[in-house]
Amino acid sequence: MAGLVEKRSIDVVPDDERHGSAVSQFTLWLGANLQITAVITGALAVVFGANAFWSLIGLLLGNLLGGAVMALHSAQGPRLGLPQMITSRAQFGVRGAVVPLALVIVMYIGFFASGSVLAGQAVGELTHLGATPGIIIFAAVTAFAAAVGYRLIHTLGRVAGLVCAAAFVYLGIRLLQRADLADLLHDREFGLPVFLLAVSLSASWQLAFGPYVADYSRYLPRHTSTRATFWWTLSGTVLGSQWSMTFGALAAAAAPAAFVGHEVTYIVGLGGVGLIASVLYFVIAFGKLTINILNTYGGFMSLVTSVSGFRGQRTLSPRARTAYITGIMVAGTAVALLGKDSFLTSFKDFLLFLLTFFTPWSAINLVDYYLISKERYDIPALSDPAGRYGSWNVRALTVYTLGVLAQLPFLATHFYTGPAVGPLGGADISWLVGLAVPAVLYWAVTHRDTARTADPDASGGAPAPAELGG
């Protein structure tokens, strides 16, 4: 067990501790996406007005676009050997990075909570204890696995991918025995607003992985191909998410009254009763375990990165690691228990609202890494407020703020709708604005700033970056 427990946190992973291959990104992200919350995300497109045919196309488009951005973040891991969010210090400053980090931590707690609601229902049914004890039990198991760390996370991802894939094949067959696929896809009337909602739902799902995706590729050997890391990550996350979301969209179209508000029991009911039902409750909980561990682990990393920016601490004791992870678990569990009765609408708005804050961060991070810094960072300077990247980068923080504000006229959620949404027929295109505006602005204000560009060997003597081409 001692050899299994991870010792690294936000410090650089040295070459002699690197292991694995880029294929591990496929199995991890396939397993992370074959789960109940992705099913709900796909169902939301139908629940909020799109027909099944255009929902599936919109969801696929969003998964591809958002997944490409997410996979570009993943490709940073082997190159730098660092968690994802600590590289934000190169853009925002060693202490300025706390601004997007604070929002990332809120995101992790929110996703932990939403996952715990659904998995808690399954655990409650499986143990006959009810939803509230089920949420608490699930949260405790999640925190333990996150404390063990990287190797266990990848192992669970591989197992979850196999188990959940088998379950989804079975459930898909059962669904199509109850509903005719041709009938479900017969309505092909196109509506731009609801189509763009489907695109936004799946794109936000993928973009929300961006702040922690490199956490799970940073142990790969430094020579791992950028191209391989990108494509294995993209293929795993798109296949897993589109598979789950397709099932959700078809289930919502086949039986909207039975599905909405009773997602877990409806899915289990498709499979059968008795032993089969118990197995499916277990699969739902197990499928959620992988992604909730990612959220807990990512929240832990982000919290440590935030604190260390001010304290200068790079390593953690086992006791401190446990305390951080417990804090994330307690906060997420509290939100889950408070919000479990209004889950569906709250989750849809949560996803779209998150997108407002993380698309500008993704745009700035990717433009800086690939276009400004040319895949090279001065790693020691990432921990030095007096170093190359400074303490607070006002220009980057201003661009980030403008990127958030630029989206508000185009944002459509339950609690806020921007003035540009009506003229667009109710379509939400805020995430496209959130990618384009900060990307252009950040490049404009930084591309001549050679003082921030690292020396060729600043990333630890890494080889020349690989191309992403076919």
N, C-alpha and C positions, 0 to 999 in steps of 0.2 A: 504493500500500500504506500509506503514511504516513497518508493520510486515512481509511483503513479501521480502523486500529488505535485502539482506544478509549483515551481519556486519563483518563476519570473512574473513580473507584473508589467510595469511600464518601461522597464529597462530594456536595452537592446539585447536581442537573442544572439549570442555568439555563434560563430560558424560551427564549432564542435558540438553544439546542441541542436543543430538544424537536422531535419529528417523528413521523409515522406516524398510524395510527388504531387504534381498539380491535379491528378485524378481525384485526390482527396477532397478537392473543392466541389467536384461534381456530386460525390456521395453525401457530403455534408449538406449542401444546399438543396439537393433533391429531398433528403429526409426532413429538412427544416420546413419545406413548403408543402409536403404531403400531410396536411393536418387541417383540423376543423376550422381554424380562424381564416385560413385561405378559402375554404369552402364558403364561409359566411361572406367573405369579400366578393366572391363571384356572384353569390345570390343577391347581394345588395343592388347590383346593376339591374336585375329583373324586378326586385321589390320596389325600386324607385322609378320604374316606368319603361325601361327598355325591353324589347322583345328578345327572346333567347338567341335568335340568329345574329342580330347585330351586337348583342351583349358579348357573345363569344369572340367576334372579330375585334371589338373594342378592347376587351380584356387582353387578347393576344398582342395587339399593338402596344398597349400600355406596358405589358410585361417585357416586350422586346426593348422598348425605348428606355424604360426605367432600369431594366436588367443590364443594359449596356453601360449605363452610368455606374451602377453598382459594381459591375465587373471591372471597370477601370479603377475603382478604388481597391478592389481585391488584388489587382496586379502590383500595387505598391508594397504589399506585405513582404514578399521574398526579397525585394530590392533593399528595403530599409531595416527589416527585422524589428519593427516597432508596431505598437497598437495604432489603430487608425487615427483616433482623435488627437494623439500627441503631435502628429504632423501638422495639425491646425496651428500650432505655435509658429510654424514657418510663415504662415499667412497673417495671423492676427496678433502675434507677439506671445511671449511666454506666459504672460498673465492675461493678455487680451483674449486668448483662446477660451477663457472661462465663459465668455458670452455664449458662443454656440454650444459649449459643453453643458452649461446649465439647462439649455433646451433639450439637449440629447438625453440628459438624465431624466427629465420629465417624460420624454418619449419612452425610455426603457421601462419606467415605472408604469406608464399607461399600457404598454404592450404586455408587461407582466400581468397586470390586472385583468386585461381582456382575455388573455390566455387562461388565467386561473379561473375565471368565471365559467368558461366552457369545459375545461378539464375538471374543475371542481364538481360540475354537474355529473360528469361521467364517473368520477371517483365516488361521489355520493350515492349514485345508483348502484355501483358495483359493490360498495360496502354496506349499503342500506342505512347509511348514517345521515343522508341529506346533503344538500348543496353546501351549506356553510362549513361543516366539518370537512367535507370533501375539498373545498378551496384551501383550507388550512393545511391539510395533509399534503396536498399537491405542492403547495408553496414550500413546505419544509423539505420535501424530497428534492425539489428544484435547487434550493439553496445549498444542500449538501453536495449535489453533483457539480454545481458551479464552483464550489470551494475546492474540489479536486482538480478541476481545470481542463486544460487543452486536450490532453490525450483521451480522457473520458468523453469529452464533448464530441470529438470526431468518431469515437467508437459508437456512441449512441446514435449519431447521425447515420452511420452505415447501417446499423441494425434497424433503426426507424424507417429508413428508406425501403428496405426489403419488406418489413412487416406491413407498413402502411400501403405500399404498392399492391401487395396481395389483397389487402382489405378493400382498397378502392376498385380493383378489378371486380371483385365479388359484388360490391355495392353498386357499381355501374351496371352490371348484368341485372341485378335485382330491380334497379330503377327502370331499366328499359323493358323489363317484363311487366311493369305496371303502366308505363306510359309509352306511347308510340313516338319514336324519335322524329319521324316525318311530320307528325302533328305539332310537336314542340317547336320545330324549325319552320313551320309553314308560314307564319306571319313574318314578312320581310320588309314591312314598312319602315323607312328610315327616318329617325328623328335626331337631328344634330345634337341638341342639348343632352339627351339621355345617352347617346353614343359617346359623347365626350366625358360624361360622368363615368361610364364604364372604363374608358381609357385612363381617366384620372385615378380611379380606385386602384387599378392594378399598377399603374405607374407609381403611385404613392406607396403601395405595398413594397415595391422593389427599392425605391429611393430611401425608404426608411431603414433598409439594411446598410446603406452607405456608411454611416458613422461607425460601424463596427466590423465591416466585412474583412478588412485587412488584419483584424485581431486573430483570425482563423487561418490566415495564410502566412503569417510572419515567421513561423517555424520552418517553412519550406527552405531548402538549400538556396543560397544566394544566386547560384547559377541557373535556377529554375527559369524557364523561358517566360517572359512577359506575355507572349502570345498564348502559351499553353494555360497559364493561370487565368487569363481573361476568358478564353473560350470554354474551359472546363467549368468555371464559375457561372458564366452566362447560360450554358446549356443545362446545368443542374437546376439553377433557380427558375429558369423559364419553363422547363419541362415540369418540375414539381408544382409550381404555382398555377400554370395553365391547366394542368390535370385536375387539381383541386377546385379551381375556380369554375371550370367547365362543369364539373359534377354539381357544384353549388347552384350555378345558373339554371341548369336543367331541372334540378330538384325544386327550385323556387318556381319555375315555370309550370312544372307538372302538378304541384300541390301547394299553391301559395298559402292557403289558409292553414293547412296542416304543418307546413314548414316554418313559417315566420313565428318567432317566439318560442318554438319548440324544436330548435334545430338538432340538438343532441338526440332527443327521444325519437324524432322523425327518422334520422339516419339509422339509428339502431333498429327501429321498427322495420325498416326496409330489409334488414338482414334476417330477422326472425326473432324467436323468443328463447328462453331457457339458456342453455350453454352458449349458443351463438350470440345472443344478446350480451351475455357477460363478456365474451371475447371482444365484441365490438366496443363495449364501454372501456375495456382495457386498452384497446388499440387507440381510441380517441384520446385517452389520458396519456398514453405513451407517445403518441404523435405530437401532442402539445409539449411534452417534456423537453424535447430537443430545442425547440424555439424558445421556450421560457428560460432554459439554461443560458442560451445565447443572450437573451435580454438581461438576465441577472449578471452574467459575466461582463457584458458590455457596460452595464450601469456601474459595476464595480470599477472597471478600467477608467471610465470617464470621471468618476468621483475621485479616484486617486490622482488622475491627471490634473483635475481642478485644484485639489489641495496642494499637490507638489509644486504647482506653478508659483505658489506663494511661500511654501516651506522649503523647497529645494530638495525634498526627499525623493529618492529614486527606487529604493527597495523597501519591502514590507516584511514585517514579522508575520508568522502564521496567525498570531492572535489578531493583529490589525487587519489582515486579509479577511478573517472570519467576521470581524466587526463590520467592515464595509459591506460585505455580502449580506449579512443579517439585516443591516439597515435598509438595503434595497428590497429585501424580501418583506420586511414589516410594512414598508410604505406601499409596495405593490399589493399586498394582501389587504391592507386597509381600504385602498381604492376599489379593489374587487368586491369587497363585502358591501361597500357603500353604493356601488353602481350596478350590482348584479340584476336589479329589477328593471332597468331601462337600457339594456345592453345594446340593442340593434341600432337605434337611432344615434345613440351616443358614440358608438364605435365608428359609424360612417362619418360623422362630423369630426371625430378625433383624427381619422385618417387624412381627411382633406385639409384640416387645419395644420396638421404636422407638415404636410407638403409645403405649406407657405414658408416655413422656417428652414427646411432642409434642402430645398432646391437651390437657394442662394449659396448655402454652405458648400454643396456639392460642386456647383459651378466654379466657385472661387478656388476650392481645393484642387480640382482637376486642371484648371487653367494654370495655376501656380506650379503644380507638379510636372505637368507634361510640356507646357509651353514656355513658362518663365524659368523655372529651375532646371529643366531638362532632366528630370528624374534624379537629381542630386541634391541632397540636403546636408548641411553642416550639422551632424548629429549632436556633438557636444554643445553647440549653440542653442539647441532646442531646450536645454535645461538652464541656460544662463540669461537672466533678464538684461544683463549688460552686454550681451553678445551681439552677433550679427543680426538676429531677428528682433532684438529689443524686447521691452516689457509690454508695451501696448502699440499696435500698429493702427493708428487712427484712420489712415486711408482705407485699409481693408475693412475695418469695422464700419466706416461710413458707407462703403460699397455694399456691405452686407445689409445694413439698415435700409439703404435705397432699394436693394433687391427685394426685401420683405415688403416695403411700402408700395413698390411698383405693382405687386400682385393684388393688393386690396381691391382696386376697382373691378377686378375680374373674378373675385372669389365668391363662391356660392355655397354657403353652409346653412344649417338650420337656424343658427343664432346671428348670422351676418351675411348679407348679400350686397356685393358691390354695385355701383351705378352702371357699370358697363355690361353687367350680366343680362339685363333686360333687352337692350338693343341687339345682343347676340342670341336672343331667343332662349335665354336661361342657361346657355352653355358656360361651363367653367373652364377657362383656358389659363388660369393663374399659374399653373406649374410650368407651362411653356414660357411665360413671361419671366418667371422666377429663375429659369435656367439661362435665358438669353441675355437679360438686362445685366445681371452682375458679372456674367462671363465677359461681356464686351467692356463694361466699365472697369473691371479689375485689370484686364489686359492693358487698357488705355493708360491707367495710372501707374502700372508697375513694370511694363516691358522694357523701360530704359533704366530701371533701377539695378545697376550691376553690383552695387554694394551688398545686395542680399543674395546674390547668386553664389552658390558654394563652389569651392575649388573642385577640380576633377576627381580628386581622391577623398573628398570630404565624407562620402557615404561609406567609408571603410574599404576603399579600393575596389568597389564593385565593377564588374565588367561593363562594357558599353551596352546601353539599353537595347532591348530587342524591339523589333517593329511589330505592330499589331495586324499586319496584313495577312491575307489568306495564304 
